[in-house]
Amino acid sequence: MVLSQTELSYRKSAIEGASSIGLIVVLFDTLVGDLRRAAAAIRENDIGKRCSELNHAMLVLGHLESWIDMRQGGESAKTLAGFYAYLRAKMMEAAISQSASLLETQMEMILHVRSAWQKLDTEPPEAPGRSLEIPTGKINTAPTPMVETQVERIPFSQSG
């Protein structure tokens, strides 16, 4: 999909006005969109699109990982790093096994964690040292139909 200059300007201003946590939520949305399109490409046997979407998902995941502050992040940082490593491994497994359902399971997990970030972004700041409580309850791993959303890619370059 090609965006008009007006749409590009609108998106740019929305991202520029977002909080740091809001940007993380946007990246989670982008990651889910990439995985949704990769799952569809697997079902359509479109190898090029599957590779393109998973490559972009890996790049987004790398950006999310780069924001983790392991020195000051405490247990939340360790948990997030582990979660991202798990996602990367499962995305690679899904690519090798060509499993759309495995990608859909990962989307559910991402959306579950995304909800914690979104809640954190909408809560009034309490104390400077508040931390992210990542939901660790049982996550339903049975594939369920994903709600179709229009989440577009955020262009990233590896040099920037």
MDTraj code that builds the backbone (N, CA, C; nanometers):
import mdtraj as md
import numpy as np

residues = "MET VAL LEU SER GLN THR GLU LEU SER TYR ARG LYS SER ALA ILE GLU GLY ALA SER SER ILE GLY LEU ILE VAL VAL LEU PHE ASP THR LEU VAL GLY ASP LEU ARG ARG ALA ALA ALA ALA ILE ARG GLU ASN ASP ILE GLY LYS ARG CYS SER GLU LEU ASN HIS ALA MET LEU VAL LEU GLY HIS LEU GLU SER TRP ILE ASP MET ARG GLN GLY GLY GLU SER ALA LYS THR LEU ALA GLY PHE TYR ALA TYR LEU ARG ALA LYS MET MET GLU ALA ALA ILE SER GLN SER ALA SER LEU LEU GLU THR GLN MET GLU MET ILE LEU HIS VAL ARG SER ALA TRP GLN LYS LEU ASP THR GLU PRO PRO GLU ALA PRO GLY ARG SER LEU GLU ILE PRO THR GLY LYS ILE ASN THR ALA PRO THR PRO MET VAL GLU THR GLN VAL GLU ARG ILE PRO PHE SER GLN SER GLY".split()
xyz = np.array([
    [0.0843, -0.1179, 0.0000],
    [0.0000, 0.0000, 0.0000],
    [0.0886, 0.1238, 0.0000],
    [0.0609, 0.2148, -0.0892],
    [0.1358, 0.3393, -0.0987],
    [0.0563, 0.4479, -0.0257],
    [0.1220, 0.5159, 0.0658],
    [0.0564, 0.6201, 0.1431],
    [0.0756, 0.7554, 0.0764],
    [-0.0286, 0.8367, 0.0863],
    [-0.0191, 0.9720, 0.0323],
    [0.0698, 1.0563, 0.1240],
    [0.1116, 1.1697, 0.0762],
    [0.1959, 1.2592, 0.1558],
    [0.1222, 1.3020, 0.2824],
    [-0.0090, 1.3234, 0.2732],
    [-0.0889, 1.3625, 0.3897],
    [-0.0898, 1.2510, 0.4935],
    [-0.1084, 1.1256, 0.4471],
    [-0.1086, 1.0124, 0.5386],
    [0.0281, 0.9935, 0.6041],
    [0.1345, 1.0100, 0.5257],
    [0.2693, 0.9991, 0.5815],
    [0.2944, 1.1069, 0.6870],
    [0.2501, 1.2292, 0.6589],
    [0.2670, 1.3390, 0.7544],
    [0.1892, 1.3126, 0.8824],
    [0.0674, 1.2601, 0.8686],
    [-0.0156, 1.2289, 0.9844],
    [0.0530, 1.1229, 1.0709],
    [0.1030, 1.0173, 1.0086],
    [0.1703, 0.9109, 1.0839],
    [0.2953, 0.9628, 1.1524],
    [0.3707, 1.0442, 1.0816],
    [0.4931, 1.0984, 1.1388],
    [0.4616, 1.1824, 1.2631],
    [0.3591, 1.2658, 1.2563],
    [0.3245, 1.3497, 1.3711],
    [0.2710, 1.2660, 1.4867],
    [0.1981, 1.1575, 1.4556],
    [0.1477, 1.0710, 1.5612],
    [0.2623, 1.0023, 1.6339],
    [0.3624, 0.9590, 1.5595],
    [0.4774, 0.8925, 1.6206],
    [0.5609, 0.9927, 1.6984],
    [0.5790, 1.1122, 1.6419],
    [0.6592, 1.2140, 1.7101],
    [0.5949, 1.2572, 1.8407],
    [0.4612, 1.2518, 1.8480],
    [0.3917, 1.2935, 1.9688],
    [0.3752, 1.1834, 2.0713],
    [0.4158, 1.0621, 2.0389],
    [0.3972, 0.9487, 2.1294],
    [0.5028, 0.9486, 2.2390],
    [0.4633, 0.8949, 2.3518],
    [0.5592, 0.8759, 2.4612],
    [0.6520, 0.7611, 2.4245],
    [0.7568, 0.7420, 2.5037],
    [0.8474, 0.6289, 2.4800],
    [0.7712, 0.4975, 2.4856],
    [0.6832, 0.4855, 2.5820],
    [0.6041, 0.3633, 2.5944],
    [0.5058, 0.3526, 2.4777],
    [0.4505, 0.4648, 2.4351],
    [0.3617, 0.4640, 2.3191],
    [0.4324, 0.4141, 2.1940],
    [0.5593, 0.4490, 2.1795],
    [0.6377, 0.3999, 2.0658],
    [0.6581, 0.2489, 2.0744],
    [0.6772, 0.1983, 2.1940],
    [0.6902, 0.0538, 2.2113],
    [0.5607, -0.0154, 2.1704],
    [0.4473, 0.0426, 2.2085],
    [0.3173, -0.0136, 2.1701],
    [0.3048, -0.0150, 2.0180],
    [0.3479, 0.0928, 1.9522],
    [0.3437, 0.0987, 1.8058],
    [0.4318, -0.0105, 1.7453],
    [0.5487, -0.0338, 1.8036],
    [0.6364, -0.1396, 1.7530],
    [0.5737, -0.2782, 1.7732],
    [0.5070, -0.2983, 1.8857],
    [0.4371, -0.4253, 1.9064],
    [0.3275, -0.4429, 1.8010],
    [0.2554, -0.3360, 1.7708],
    [0.1519, -0.3428, 1.6660],
    [0.2145, -0.3771, 1.5309],
    [0.3270, -0.3158, 1.5020],
    [0.3962, -0.3424, 1.3761],
    [0.4420, -0.4869, 1.3703],
    [0.4950, -0.5368, 1.4799],
    [0.5406, -0.6748, 1.4872],
    [0.4253, -0.7720, 1.4619],
    [0.3114, -0.7463, 1.5237],
    [0.1939, -0.8319, 1.5025],
    [0.1502, -0.8262, 1.3566],
    [0.1497, -0.7075, 1.2978],
    [0.1125, -0.6950, 1.1565],
    [0.2057, -0.7732, 1.0657],
    [0.3361, -0.7651, 1.0940],
    [0.4341, -0.8411, 1.0150],
    [0.4077, -0.9915, 1.0256],
    [0.3837, -1.0391, 1.1465],
    [0.3610, -1.1822, 1.1662],
    [0.2289, -1.2271, 1.1035],
    [0.1276, -1.1406, 1.1102],
    [-0.0007, -1.1735, 1.0478],
    [0.0170, -1.1893, 0.8972],
    [0.0908, -1.0961, 0.8367],
    [0.1139, -1.1041, 0.6917],
    [0.2039, -1.2228, 0.6572],
    [0.3000, -1.2559, 0.7422],
    [0.3861, -1.3723, 0.7186],
    [0.3047, -1.5013, 0.7258],
    [0.2122, -1.5090, 0.8226],
    [0.1266, -1.6277, 0.8333],
    [0.0398, -1.6429, 0.7088],
    [-0.0130, -1.5319, 0.6608],
    [-0.0934, -1.5369, 0.5383],
    [-0.0072, -1.5812, 0.4204],
    [0.1152, -1.5331, 0.4142],
    [0.2061, -1.5715, 0.3051],
    [0.2389, -1.7208, 0.3120],
    [0.2529, -1.7740, 0.4317],
    [0.2768, -1.9181, 0.4455],
    [0.1585, -1.9953, 0.3888],
    [0.0381, -1.9524, 0.4238],
    [-0.0823, -2.0207, 0.3754],
    [-0.0964, -2.0102, 0.2234],
    [-0.0467, -1.9002, 0.1675],
    [-0.0555, -1.8791, 0.0225],
    [0.0674, -1.9349, -0.0499],
    [0.1592, -1.9931, 0.0255],
    [0.2836, -2.0472, -0.0292],
    [0.3640, -1.9406, -0.1045],
    [0.3635, -1.8188, -0.0508],
    [0.4369, -1.7058, -0.1090],
    [0.5670, -1.6883, -0.0302],
    [0.6704, -1.7553, -0.0766],
    [0.7980, -1.7583, -0.0055],
    [0.8601, -1.6191, 0.0056],
    [0.8560, -1.5431, -0.1018],
    [0.9151, -1.4092, -0.1007],
    [0.8500, -1.3184, 0.0022],
    [0.7175, -1.3180, 0.0071],
    [0.6463, -1.2335, 0.1036],
    [0.6701, -1.2824, 0.2460],
    [0.6706, -1.4153, 0.2655],
    [0.6977, -1.4698, 0.3989],
    [0.8338, -1.4224, 0.4480],
    [0.9341, -1.4343, 0.3628],
    [1.0698, -1.3919, 0.4006],
    [1.0757, -1.2426, 0.4290],
    [1.0132, -1.1638, 0.3447],
    [1.0133, -1.0186, 0.3617],
    [0.9481, -0.9784, 0.4941],
    [0.8331, -1.0375, 0.5224],
    [0.7616, -1.0029, 0.6462],
    [0.8371, -1.0489, 0.7699],
    [0.8924, -1.1690, 0.7659],
    [0.9680, -1.2175, 0.8815],
    [1.0979, -1.1403, 0.9001],
    [1.1625, -1.0999, 0.7909],
    [1.2825, -1.0170, 0.8024],
    [1.2495, -0.8841, 0.8694],
    [1.1375, -0.8229, 0.8292],
    [1.0976, -0.6968, 0.8910],
    [1.0616, -0.7185, 1.0381],
    [0.9951, -0.8294, 1.0684],
    [0.9601, -0.8595, 1.2073],
    [1.0873, -0.8732, 1.2922],
    [1.1892, -0.9375, 1.2373],
    [1.3161, -0.9511, 1.3094],
    [1.3808, -0.8147, 1.3338],
    [1.3699, -0.7264, 1.2365],
    [1.4251, -0.5918, 1.2518],
    [1.3504, -0.5149, 1.3609],
    [1.2188, -0.5249, 1.3615],
    [1.1379, -0.4593, 1.4653],
    [1.1750, -0.5161, 1.6021],
    [1.1868, -0.6478, 1.6100],
    [1.2247, -0.7119, 1.7354],
    [1.3614, -0.6618, 1.7821],
    [1.4531, -0.6430, 1.6888],
    [1.5843, -0.5878, 1.7230],
    [1.5750, -0.4483, 1.7819],
    [1.4856, -0.3663, 1.7268],
    [1.4659, -0.2317, 1.7824],
    [1.4095, -0.2395, 1.9239],
    [1.3132, -0.3288, 1.9444],
    [1.2586, -0.3454, 2.0789],
    [1.3675, -0.3903, 2.1767],
    [1.4504, -0.4838, 2.1344],
    [1.5586, -0.5330, 2.2193],
    [1.6593, -0.4229, 2.2517],
    [1.6828, -0.3348, 2.1567],
    [1.7833, -0.2296, 2.1783],
    [1.7405, -0.1296, 2.2853],
    [1.6129, -0.1265, 2.3190],
    [1.5638, -0.0329, 2.4207],
    [1.5707, -0.0899, 2.5614],
    [1.6070, -0.2144, 2.5752],
    [1.6146, -0.2741, 2.7087],
    [1.7402, -0.2230, 2.7785],
    [1.7212, -0.1722, 2.8983],
    [1.8333, -0.1254, 2.9799],
    [1.8604, -0.2323, 3.0855],
    [1.9536, -0.3214, 3.0545],
    [1.9820, -0.4337, 3.1439],
    [2.0446, -0.3877, 3.2764],
    [2.1121, -0.2740, 3.2784],
    [2.1762, -0.2269, 3.4013],
    [2.0749, -0.1714, 3.5006],
    [1.9723, -0.1013, 3.4505],
    [1.8780, -0.0373, 3.5409],
    [1.7384, -0.0987, 3.5349],
    [1.7171, -0.1935, 3.4458],
    [1.5826, -0.2463, 3.4240],
    [1.5382, -0.3558, 3.5188],
    [1.6308, -0.4111, 3.5955],
    [1.5944, -0.5128, 3.6928],
    [1.5322, -0.6364, 3.6299],
    [1.4395, -0.6976, 3.7028],
    [1.3745, -0.8205, 3.6580],
    [1.2913, -0.7991, 3.5319],
    [1.2294, -0.6815, 3.5191],
    [1.1500, -0.6543, 3.3989],
    [1.2371, -0.6614, 3.2741],
    [1.3572, -0.6063, 3.2817],
    [1.4482, -0.6080, 3.1670],
    [1.4890, -0.7513, 3.1336],
    [1.5181, -0.8305, 3.2359],
    [1.5553, -0.9698, 3.2126],
    [1.4391, -1.0475, 3.1512],
    [1.3191, -1.0236, 3.2014],
    [1.2010, -1.0921, 3.1494],
    [1.1761, -1.0539, 3.0039],
    [1.1868, -0.9244, 2.9735],
    [1.1668, -0.8794, 2.8351],
    [1.2723, -0.9378, 2.7420],
    [1.3961, -0.9381, 2.7854],
    [1.5040, -0.9938, 2.7025],
    [1.4764, -1.1414, 2.6733],
    [1.4325, -1.2143, 2.7743],
    [1.3982, -1.3550, 2.7551],
    [1.2799, -1.3727, 2.6614],
    [1.1806, -1.2868, 2.6759],
    [1.0621, -1.2920, 2.5894],
    [1.1004, -1.2654, 2.4442],
    [1.1839, -1.1639, 2.4225],
    [1.2250, -1.1322, 2.2857],
    [1.3091, -1.2446, 2.2254],
    [1.3959, -1.3049, 2.3055],
    [1.4760, -1.4175, 2.2566],
    [1.3850, -1.5347, 2.2198],
    [1.2861, -1.5592, 2.3013],
    [1.1886, -1.6656, 2.2741],
    [1.1140, -1.6369, 2.1438],
    [1.0681, -1.5125, 2.1263],
    [0.9976, -1.4762, 2.0028],
    [1.0852, -1.4982, 1.8805],
    [1.2105, -1.4548, 1.8900],
    [1.3026, -1.4716, 1.7768],
    [1.3173, -1.6199, 1.7419],
    [1.3357, -1.7040, 1.8415],
    [1.3512, -1.8478, 1.8180],
    [1.2243, -1.9067, 1.7558],
    [1.1090, -1.8668, 1.8046],
    [0.9829, -1.9206, 1.7523],
    [0.9548, -1.8693, 1.6109],
    [0.9940, -1.7454, 1.5819],
    [0.9765, -1.6954, 1.4450],
    [1.0647, -1.7741, 1.3490],
    [1.1860, -1.8051, 1.3919],
    [1.2748, -1.8849, 1.3069],
    [1.2191, -2.0257, 1.2897],
    [1.1685, -2.0833, 1.3969],
    [1.1083, -2.2161, 1.3892],
    [0.9887, -2.2171, 1.2943],
    [0.9050, -2.1131, 1.3032],
    [0.7880, -2.1033, 1.2152],
    [0.8306, -2.0896, 1.0693],
    [0.9373, -2.0157, 1.0447],
    [0.9862, -1.9988, 0.9076],
    [1.0363, -2.1315, 0.8522],
    [1.1112, -2.2047, 0.9337],
    [1.1670, -2.3322, 0.8882],
    [1.0578, -2.4360, 0.8665],
    [0.9636, -2.4421, 0.9611],
    [0.8579, -2.5427, 0.9516],
    [0.7388, -2.4942, 0.8684],
    [0.7436, -2.3680, 0.8283],
    [0.6354, -2.3043, 0.7521],
    [0.5021, -2.3197, 0.8252],
    [0.5019, -2.2807, 0.9517],
    [0.3860, -2.2957, 1.0383],
    [0.3179, -2.1610, 1.0641],
    [0.2057, -2.1387, 0.9969],
    [0.1274, -2.0173, 1.0207],
    [0.0695, -2.0179, 1.1616],
    [0.0289, -2.1354, 1.2099],
    [-0.0312, -2.1422, 1.3434],
    [0.0697, -2.1059, 1.4524],
    [0.1964, -2.1398, 1.4338],
    [0.2989, -2.1015, 1.5310],
    [0.3144, -1.9491, 1.5339],
    [0.3091, -1.8860, 1.4192],
    [0.3154, -1.7392, 1.4157],
    [0.1935, -1.6784, 1.4846],
    [0.0781, -1.7383, 1.4647],
    [-0.0433, -1.6865, 1.5285],
    [-0.0363, -1.6997, 1.6803],
    [0.0236, -1.8069, 1.7281],
    [0.0440, -1.8219, 1.8721],
    [0.1344, -1.7107, 1.9243],
    [0.2379, -1.6783, 1.8492],
    [0.3288, -1.5706, 1.8899],
    [0.2559, -1.4363, 1.8894],
    [0.1670, -1.4161, 1.7927],
    [0.0901, -1.2907, 1.7875],
    [0.0069, -1.2748, 1.9145],
    [-0.0557, -1.3829, 1.9596],
    [-0.1363, -1.3761, 2.0818],
    [-0.0497, -1.3368, 2.2009],
    [0.0683, -1.3954, 2.2094],
    [0.1580, -1.3630, 2.3205],
    [0.2024, -1.2165, 2.3138],
    [0.2347, -1.1708, 2.1944],
    [0.2776, -1.0321, 2.1762],
    [0.1649, -0.9371, 2.2168],
    [0.0437, -0.9666, 2.1738],
    [-0.0701, -0.8809, 2.2086],
    [-0.0951, -0.8808, 2.3588],
    [-0.0701, -0.9927, 2.4236],
    [-0.0856, -1.0020, 2.5689],
    [0.0138, -0.9085, 2.6391],
    [0.1388, -0.9124, 2.5967],
    [0.2411, -0.8249, 2.6564],
    [0.2159, -0.6802, 2.6160],
    [0.1723, -0.6592, 2.4918],
    [0.1409, -0.5241, 2.4448],
    [0.0374, -0.4573, 2.5354],
    [-0.0605, -0.5361, 2.5803],
    [-0.1646, -0.4800, 2.6666],
    [-0.1056, -0.4266, 2.7972],
    [-0.0009, -0.4925, 2.8478],
    [0.0650, -0.4431, 2.9691],
    [0.1348, -0.3096, 2.9414],
    [0.2012, -0.2998, 2.8264],
    [0.2659, -0.1731, 2.7896],
    [0.1616, -0.0630, 2.7730],
    [0.0516, -0.0960, 2.7066],
    [-0.0520, 0.0049, 2.6833],
    [-0.1114, 0.0523, 2.8155],
    [-0.1329, -0.0401, 2.9071],
    [-0.1849, -0.0026, 3.0394],
    [-0.0864, 0.0892, 3.1107],
    [0.0411, 0.0559, 3.1025],
    [0.1448, 0.1375, 3.1653],
    [0.1483, 0.2779, 3.1046],
    [0.1232, 0.2863, 2.9737],
    [0.1262, 0.4158, 2.9052],
    [0.0072, 0.5030, 2.9430],
    [-0.1051, 0.4408, 2.9778],
    [-0.2254, 0.5200, 3.0072],
    [-0.2406, 0.5518, 3.1548],
    [-0.1626, 0.4849, 3.2415],
    [-0.1704, 0.5124, 3.3844],
    [-0.0938, 0.6400, 3.4172],
    [-0.1449, 0.7164, 3.5153],
    [-0.0691, 0.8352, 3.5565],
    [0.0618, 0.7923, 3.6221],
    [0.1686, 0.8685, 3.5971],
    [0.2973, 0.8324, 3.6581],
    [0.2876, 0.8379, 3.8094],
    [0.3320, 0.7322, 3.8752],
    [0.3271, 0.7269, 4.0213],
    [0.4628, 0.7636, 4.0793],
    [0.5608, 0.6868, 4.0402],
    [0.6947, 0.7085, 4.0938],
    [0.7943, 0.6899, 3.9811],
    [0.9064, 0.7581, 3.9870],
    [1.0041, 0.7472, 3.8795],
    [1.0534, 0.6059, 3.8547],
    [1.0512, 0.5191, 3.9521],
    [1.1073, 0.3858, 3.9362],
    [1.0048, 0.2778, 3.9057],
    [0.8870, 0.3134, 3.8578],
    [0.7862, 0.2107, 3.8312],
    [0.8353, 0.1156, 3.7232],
    [0.7907, -0.0080, 3.7317],
    [0.8394, -0.1075, 3.6369],
    [0.7235, -0.1728, 3.5647],
    [0.7546, -0.2336, 3.4547],
    [0.6564, -0.3032, 3.3739],
    [0.6273, -0.4384, 3.4357],
    [0.5018, -0.4651, 3.4594],
    [0.4605, -0.5966, 3.5075],
    [0.4147, -0.6750, 3.3861],
    [0.4970, -0.7670, 3.3405],
    [0.4643, -0.8467, 3.2233],
    [0.3720, -0.9584, 3.2671],
    [0.2572, -0.9727, 3.1999],
    [0.1654, -1.0799, 3.2368],
    [0.2341, -1.2151, 3.2212],
    [0.2336, -1.2936, 3.3278],
    [0.2985, -1.4243, 3.3210],
    [0.2001, -1.5375, 3.3413],
    [0.0716, -1.5066, 3.3464],
    [-0.0289, -1.6114, 3.3605],
    [-0.0296, -1.7015, 3.2385],
    [-0.1082, -1.8059, 3.2463],
    [-0.1145, -1.9015, 3.1358],
    [-0.1669, -1.8312, 3.0112],
    [-0.0946, -1.8453, 2.9044],
    [-0.1348, -1.7889, 2.7759],
    [-0.1919, -1.9015, 2.6934],
    [-0.3095, -1.8798, 2.6395],
    [-0.3726, -1.9803, 2.5561],
    [-0.2901, -1.9969, 2.4294],
    [-0.2337, -2.1151, 2.4105],
    [-0.1493, -2.1364, 2.2937],
    [-0.2243, -2.2031, 2.1786],
    [-0.3537, -2.2291, 2.1974],
    [-0.4318, -2.2849, 2.0872],
    [-0.4549, -2.1753, 1.9847],
    [-0.4314, -2.2031, 1.8561],
    [-0.4511, -2.1005, 1.7552],
    [-0.5969, -2.0553, 1.7521],
    [-0.6137, -1.9255, 1.7527],
    [-0.7471, -1.8690, 1.7402],
    [-0.7442, -1.7708, 1.6258],
    [-0.8599, -1.7473, 1.5645],
    [-0.8609, -1.6525, 1.4535],
    [-0.8200, -1.5140, 1.5019],
    [-0.7347, -1.4507, 1.4259],
    [-0.6902, -1.3164, 1.4604],
    [-0.7871, -1.2152, 1.4021],
    [-0.8130, -1.1090, 1.4767],
    [-0.8967, -1.0016, 1.4271],
    [-0.8167, -0.9254, 1.3232],
    [-0.8760, -0.9048, 1.2089],
    [-0.8074, -0.8358, 1.0991],
    [-0.7950, -0.6884, 1.1356],
    [-0.6747, -0.6397, 1.1441],
    [-0.6508, -0.4987, 1.1711],
    [-0.5607, -0.4438, 1.0630],
    [-0.5676, -0.3176, 1.0429],
    [-0.4833, -0.2516, 0.9443],
    [-0.3626, -0.1935, 1.0169],
    [-0.2610, -0.2727, 1.0315],
    [-0.1363, -0.2278, 1.0930],
    [-0.0330, -0.2249, 0.9828],
    [0.0159, -0.1089, 0.9544],
    [0.1135, -0.0931, 0.8461],
    [0.2544, -0.1045, 0.9008],
    [0.3455, -0.1334, 0.8126],
    [0.4866, -0.1400, 0.8482],
    [0.5392, -0.0021, 0.8822],
    [0.6315, 0.0007, 0.9738],
    [0.7072, 0.1227, 1.0011],
    [0.8415, 0.1008, 0.9331],
    [0.8795, 0.1875, 0.8398],
    [1.0059, 0.1644, 0.7714],
    [1.1236, 0.1868, 0.8657],
    [1.2140, 0.0916, 0.8676],
    [1.3370, 0.1023, 0.9433],
    [1.4514, 0.0760, 0.8496],
    [1.5610, 0.1338, 0.8797],
    [1.6818, 0.0974, 0.8051],
    [1.7802, 0.0422, 0.9048],
    [1.8632, -0.0476, 0.8607],
    [1.9588, -0.1066, 0.9518],
    [2.0778, -0.0150, 0.9757],
    [2.0870, 0.0922, 0.9004],
    [2.2001, 0.1824, 0.9182],
    [2.1674, 0.2984, 1.0092],
    [2.0422, 0.3102, 1.0498],
    [2.0071, 0.4299, 1.1194],
    [1.9685, 0.4217, 1.2555],
])
top = md.Topology()
chain = top.add_chain()
for i, resn in enumerate(residues, 1):
    res = top.add_residue(resn, chain, resSeq=i)
    for name in ("N", "CA", "C"):
        top.add_atom(name, md.element.get_by_symbol(name[0]), res)
traj = md.Trajectory(xyz[None], top)
